[in-house]
Amino acid sequence: MFIKQISVFLENMPGTLRELTAVLGSGNVDIREISVADTHAFGIVRMILRSDDIDRAMALLKGAGYTARVNHVICAEIDDRPNGLCNLLTIIEREKLSVEYMYSFRRNVSGHANMVLRLSEQERGLAVLQAYGVRVIDQEEADNL
């Protein structure tokens, strides 16, 4: 029940993010969600694409000299209201897991919000969330949001 995410290491200089998006755009790859985290010297761009765009995107990125990889993340549905995110984080803390990173994903038609998570223990984290009744979005559903 994981979804695929592409992570790209990017030099922290003006224009590099635009250049990255131009490479993907030249191959007709649509970025559905994006998160950019930076340090002084480099950034990490994390992107969710439709699953049928992932192989093409990786070929474009590698061909353009980028360091990129596909990894698996959890996409958890939360109530779109005050404390919706807090409730999710309470479960994670209670089970002695930690969030390595997190960003929001599209709101879905049911009025819920979706959060993309990388947890300290992905497999156990997924099992814990499901045991607590947290709805987890799979790749097929994420493709159709």
N, C-alpha and C positions, 0 to 999 in steps of 0.2 A: 504493500500500500504506500509505497514511496512515489514521488514524482521526480523527474529528471530536471537538473539545473546545470547550466554551464557556468563555470567560474573562469574568469580571464584575469591574468595579472597584467596590469597596465602601468606604464611609467606615468608618474604624476607631473605632467606638463600640459600647458594649454594646447588644445586641439586633439589630444589623444583619444578622448572619449568620442568626439565627433568622427574621427578616423575609423574607430572601431565600428560605429554604427553605419558608416558608409560602406565598409567591407561587407557587413551583413546585408545591408540594403541592396548592394549590387547583385547579390544572389537571391533577392526577393525573400529574405528571411525576416519575418515579423517578430519583433521583441514584444512579448506579451506583458512581462513584468521585469523590472530592473531595480537593482540595489547597487549603490556605489559606496564603498568604504575606502578611506584613504589613510595613508601615513605620509610622512614627509617625502619619501622617495617614490612610493608606488601606491597603486590602488588595486582593489579587488572588485571587479564587476561581476555581479551574479545576475543571471538572466533565466527566466522561464520562457521557453518557446513551445510551440506545438511539437508533439513528438515526431511528426513527419518532417520537421525542419532541423532536427538536431544533428543528424549525420552531415547534412549539407553545410550547416553552420560550422561544425567542427572542421570540415575540409577547407572552408573559406578562411577560417581563423588560422589554422596551421599553415595554409598556403601563403598567408600574409605575414607569417613569422610570429604570431602571438603564442604565448604559453597559455593553453586552455585545457580544461578537463571537464568531463561530465561526472557529476556526483548525484547522490540521491538524498532528497530532503523530505520532510514530513509537511504536509499541508493540512492543517487542522482547522475545522470550522468552529467559530465561536459566536456567541450571541453578540449582535451589534448594538450594544448598550453599555452604559457605565458598568464597570467591573467585569465585563465579558472577558477581556484579556487577563485581568487579575485572577479570575477563576482558573483559567488555563495555567497561569504561572504558579498558582497555589498547588495544583496537582504536581507540577514538575518539581517544585521545591519539596513538597511532602515526600516525594519518592527519591529524594536526594540525587536528582538529575540537575544538570545545568544547561543553560542556553548558550551555545557558542555564538550563534547569530540568529536573527529573526527579522522578517520584513513582511509587510502586508501583501496579499494577493487580492485579486478582484473580489468585490462583493458579489455574492451570488443572488439568484432570483428569489431565494427564500428569505432575504433580508438579513442573512448572517454575513459575517466577515470571515475571511480566510487568512490564516497566518502561515507563512513558510518558516519552518524551524529546522535548525541543525542542533541536535542535542548531544550531550557528552557521550551518551550511549544510545545510538540510533535505534537498534533493534529492540532493546528493552524499553526505550522511550515510546516507541510505537505501540508495543504491547500494553504498557501502562496507560497510555491515553485511551486506547480502545477499552481496557478494563474499566476505566472510569466513565465510559459512555461518550467520550469525545468522538465526534464524527470526523473521520479522516478521508480526505479527497484522494482518489486514485488518479493515475495518469490519464485514463480515458475521460474521466469527468473534468479534470483540469483542462484538457484539450478543448472541451466544449463550453467552458465558462466564458 
